[in-house]
Amino acid sequence: MASGGKKKTTMAKLNRESRLRERRAEKKARKEARKLASTEAPDALGEAATHEPAGSGAVEPTLDPVAQPLADV
């Protein structure tokens, strides 16, 4: 059953609240983009950081460094 009472919120207030929600969503998206960009930034050695999702199960084998003599030119 519909209420016969007077509408208590004006369109101006509804519009202000709508703009506020949009600004907050945009701010959150910018913050998440910055956070994502910082995790994808190259590390101090100049190599691109590679991130596997947690729980992916992919395990790379570790390789031991092997000293080999340089070829004479």
N, C-alpha and C positions, 0 to 999 in steps of 0.2 A: 504494500500500500504506500503510495507516495505521500510525502510530507506536505502539508499545506502551509508550512512556515516560510518566513522570509529568508532569502539567500543571504548568508552572513559574510561571505567573502566576495570582494569586488573583483572585476576582471583585471584591474590594474595590479592588485596584489597577486592574483594568480599568474599574471605575466611576469612580475618581478621574481616570484618563486621559480618559475620555469627557467628564466634566464640564469638565475643563481645555480640551479641544478646543472644547466649546460656548462657554465663556467667551471664548476667543480669537476665535471666529467672531463672537460678539456685539460684542466690542470693535472688530473690524475693520469691521463693519457701521456701528457708531456713528461711527467715524473717517471712513469714506467718506461718510456722511450729512452730517457737519460740513463736509467738503471740498466736497460738492455744494452745500450751503446757502450757503457763502461765495462760490461762483462765481455763484449766482443772486441774491445780495443786491443791493439797489439801490446804485448808485454814489454818489459824493460829490455829484452834481448832483440827486439825488433821482429819477433815471430808472431804470427797471428795466433791468438789463443783459440784452442779448440775445446769445446765443452760438449760432453755427452750428457744426455738427460739421465738423471738419477734412476737407477734401476734398469738401465738398458741392457745390462748383462754383458756388454762388449768389453772384453779384457784383451789389451794388447800385450803380446809377449815382450818381455824385457830382453834387450840385447846387450851382451857384455862388450865393451870396447876392445878391439883387437889391434895391437900395434903391428903394422906392416912396414917393411923397409920401402923407402922411396925408390922409384925406378930411375936409373941413370939415363940422362938424355944426351 
